[in-house]
């Protein structure tokens, strides 16, 4: 490949009348044209490639932005779901505590009622016992009187 320095340093042999050899100039121009054409095509292809790569880069940047937005939205949604689940869990726990407290209160009321019932039965038993004791004492006194009279 001919470099710009080659073109600058190229010397043509002079013919009579201080002119250059037409053949040498034509050959050099042919070589120069071939190299220049090759370089021009290569530059055009590289420009097209750069343009294509820039379009691809833009496309991938768009995809990256979309993925970042999607990831951000997914994180936000996950946080929202987590917060809602926590609220629901707190609500379930609070409802369960309320139900448990209500049942405990009901059981406490039942215990108080059963204790009162037990106290009433004990009092009735004490009254019955006192009546029986009184009856037995009066029967014993009656028997003693009968035995004294005999």
C-alpha positions as CSV (number, residue, x, y, z in Angstrom):
1,X,0.0,0.0,0.0
2,X,1.3,3.4,-0.9
3,X,1.7,5.8,2.0
4,X,1.4,9.6,1.7
5,X,5.2,9.7,2.2
6,X,5.7,7.4,-0.8
7,X,3.7,9.9,-2.9
8,X,5.6,12.8,-1.6
9,X,9.0,11.2,-2.2
10,X,8.2,9.7,-5.6
11,X,10.6,11.0,-8.3
12,X,10.0,10.5,-11.9
13,X,13.0,10.2,-14.4
14,X,13.2,13.1,-16.7
15,X,13.1,12.8,-20.4
16,X,14.3,15.2,-22.8
17,X,13.0,18.7,-22.5
18,X,12.7,18.4,-18.7
19,X,9.5,16.3,-18.8
20,X,8.6,13.1,-16.9
21,X,8.2,9.7,-18.4
22,X,4.5,9.4,-19.3
23,X,4.6,5.7,-18.8
24,X,6.1,6.0,-15.3
25,X,3.5,8.7,-14.3
26,X,0.6,6.6,-15.7
27,X,1.9,3.5,-13.8
28,X,2.2,5.5,-10.6
29,X,-1.3,7.0,-11.1
30,X,-2.7,3.5,-11.7
31,X,-1.1,2.3,-8.4
32,X,-2.3,5.4,-6.6
33,X,-5.8,4.9,-8.0
34,X,-6.0,1.3,-6.9
35,X,-4.8,2.1,-3.4
36,X,-7.0,5.2,-3.2
37,X,-10.0,3.2,-4.4
38,X,-9.3,0.4,-1.9
39,X,-8.9,3.0,0.9
40,X,-12.0,4.8,-0.1
41,X,-14.1,1.6,-0.1
42,X,-12.6,0.6,3.2
43,X,-13.3,4.0,4.7
44,X,-16.9,3.9,3.4
45,X,-17.3,0.4,4.8
46,X,-15.8,1.5,8.1
47,X,-18.2,4.5,8.3
48,X,-21.1,2.2,7.6
49,X,-19.9,-0.2,10.3
50,X,-19.4,2.7,12.8
51,X,-23.0,3.9,12.0
52,X,-24.3,0.4,12.4
53,X,-22.4,-0.1,15.7
54,X,-23.7,3.3,16.9
55,X,-27.3,2.2,16.1
56,X,-26.7,-1.0,17.9
57,X,-25.2,0.9,20.8
58,X,-28.3,3.1,20.9
59,X,-30.5,0.0,20.8
60,X,-28.7,-1.6,23.6
61,X,-28.7,1.6,25.7
62,X,-32.5,1.7,25.2
63,X,-32.7,-1.9,26.3
64,X,-30.5,-1.1,29.3
65,X,-32.7,1.8,30.2
66,X,-35.8,-0.4,29.8
67,X,-34.2,-3.1,32.0
68,X,-33.2,-0.6,34.6
69,X,-36.8,0.9,34.7
70,X,-38.2,-2.6,34.8
71,X,-35.9,-3.6,37.7
72,X,-36.8,-0.4,39.5
73,X,-40.5,-1.1,39.0
74,X,-40.0,-4.7,40.1
75,X,-38.2,-3.5,43.3
76,X,-41.0,-1.0,44.0
77,X,-43.6,-3.6,43.4
78,X,-41.8,-6.1,45.7
79,X,-41.6,-3.4,48.4
80,X,-45.3,-2.7,48.0
81,X,-46.2,-6.4,48.1
82,X,-44.0,-6.8,51.2
83,X,-45.6,-3.8,52.9
84,X,-49.1,-5.1,52.1
85,X,-48.2,-8.5,53.4
86,X,-46.9,-7.0,56.6
87,X,-50.0,-5.0,57.1
88,X,-52.2,-8.1,56.5
89,X,-50.0,-10.1,58.9
90,X,-50.3,-7.4,61.5
91,X,-54.1,-7.3,61.0
92,X,-54.4,-11.1,61.3
93,X,-52.3,-11.0,64.5
94,X,-54.4,-8.2,65.9
95,X,-57.6,-10.0,65.1
96,X,-56.3,-13.2,66.6
97,X,-55.3,-11.3,69.8
98,X,-58.8,-9.8,69.9
99,X,-60.4,-13.2,69.5
100,X,-58.1,-14.8,72.1
101,X,-58.8,-12.0,74.6
102,X,-62.5,-12.3,74.0
103,X,-62.3,-16.1,74.6
104,X,-60.2,-15.6,77.7
105,X,-62.7,-13.1,79.0
106,X,-65.6,-15.6,78.3
107,X,-63.6,-18.3,80.1
108,X,-63.0,-16.0,83.1
109,X,-66.7,-15.2,83.2
110,X,-67.5,-18.9,83.2
111,X,-65.0,-19.6,85.9
112,X,-66.5,-16.9,88.1
113,X,-70.1,-18.3,87.4
114,X,-68.9,-21.8,88.3
115,X,-67.2,-20.6,91.5
116,X,-70.4,-18.8,92.5
117,X,-72.4,-22.0,91.7
118,X,-70.0,-24.0,93.8
119,X,-70.3,-21.5,96.7
120,X,-74.1,-21.8,96.5
121,X,-73.9,-25.6,96.5
122,X,-71.6,-25.4,99.5
123,X,-73.9,-23.1,101.4
124,X,-76.9,-25.4,100.6
125,X,-74.9,-28.4,101.8
126,X,-74.0,-26.5,105.0
127,X,-77.6,-25.6,105.5
128,X,-78.7,-29.2,104.8
129,X,-76.0,-30.5,107.2
130,X,-77.1,-28.1,109.9
131,X,-80.7,-29.2,109.4
132,X,-79.7,-32.9,109.6
133,X,-77.6,-32.3,112.6
134,X,-80.5,-30.5,114.3
135,X,-82.9,-33.3,113.3
136,X,-80.5,-35.9,114.7
137,X,-80.0,-34.0,117.9
138,X,-83.8,-33.6,118.4
139,X,-84.3,-37.3,117.6
140,X,-81.6,-38.2,120.1
141,X,-83.2,-36.0,122.7
142,X,-86.5,-37.7,122.0
143,X,-84.9,-41.1,122.4
144,X,-83.4,-40.1,125.8
145,X,-86.8,-38.9,126.9
146,X,-88.4,-42.2,125.9
147,X,-85.7,-44.1,127.8
148,X,-86.2,-42.0,130.9
149,X,-89.9,-42.7,130.9
150,X,-89.4,-46.4,130.6
